[in-house]
Amino acid sequence: MYQISSKMSKKHIRFDWAAKKMLRDKKNFGILEGFLSELLGEDVKIEGLLESESNQEEEDDKFNRVDLFAENSKGEHIIIEIQNTRELDYLMRMLFGTSKAITEYLPIGSAYAKIRKVIAVSIVYFDLGKGEDYVYVGQTKFKGLHTKTELQLTAAQKKLLGKPTIHQAYPEYYLIRTTKFNDIVNDSLDEWIYFFKNSEVLDDFRAKGMQEVREKLNVMNLPDEDRKKYNKYLEQLSDEASYADTIKIDAEEAVKKIEDKVREDEREKTEKKRNTEIAINLIKMNFPDEQVAQATGLPIDEVTNLRKNI
């Protein structure tokens, strides 16, 4: 952790809106390059955005999911997805996205060695899964069932794939859960996550690409028309957040009603079983049906049938 001043710069554009409207422009790639360099721990150079339905801009995307599909200088494909609203199956959608990126860019008849490395980066604004960390990395590794050692590539495989290890050839997943970030900045990557969560850049931030964020994503630098669109986008996010909260509350109430009904049914079954056992004992003691029914609350005809079956 390092000391940062409490002085803040002016309010900045949310990263999801910037990704939707501004970061698709090549002159703004430095912002993406800065973030990815800090996340991956290497200098990343974006060559361009790839043709994909993920990169199609929709003015009124439902729940404002934002995707960028890019290629870096190493020929790797990078998916950046920003998700505002809660989806229980989001982890599986990440898997689908990488699978689709692989198949989309493998020409028919090509050798499997031509499969491009895919890096999937997800920035989510809701609680996803259980865990205390705010950044998770998912990689594929093969470990021996008995030896517990990791399967290695041969020299020929390394040359063919252009990768030193299996997991570096397979897709990698980076999951950033902004809701779990406590606003304590420990390193340059945390500067970016602070920005994702708060749309603010502190004066002391020096992470790669952060200066370009200051210059290009300042709300006050937007033309009036874009600023109006941005404010409308913020209103839309608030509406969707309220809608999501309403659905959650309705779902919780529905679950409670079901649980209450189940408990009531169980209580009635238990009470009915207890009264039936009492009735059987009273019948065996030769109490009249009327007295048995009165003592147990069972219908008289039910008491009569019990007597017949004893």
Secondary structure, DSSP 8 states (H G I E B T S, - for coil): -----S-B---B--HHHHHHHTTTSGGGHHHHHHHHHHHHTS---EEEE--SGGG---TT-GGG-EEEEEEETTS-EEEEEEE-S--TTHHHHHHHHHHHHHHHTS-TT--GGG---EEEEEEESS--SS-S-SEEEE----B-TTT--B----HHHHHHHT-SSHHHHS-EEEEEEGGG--S---SHHHHHHHHHHHS--BTT---TTHHHHHHHSBGGGS-HHHHHHHHHHHHHHHHHHHHHHHHHHHHHHHHHHHHHHHHHHHHHHHHHHHHHHHHHHHHHTT--HHHHHHHH---HHHHHHHHHH-
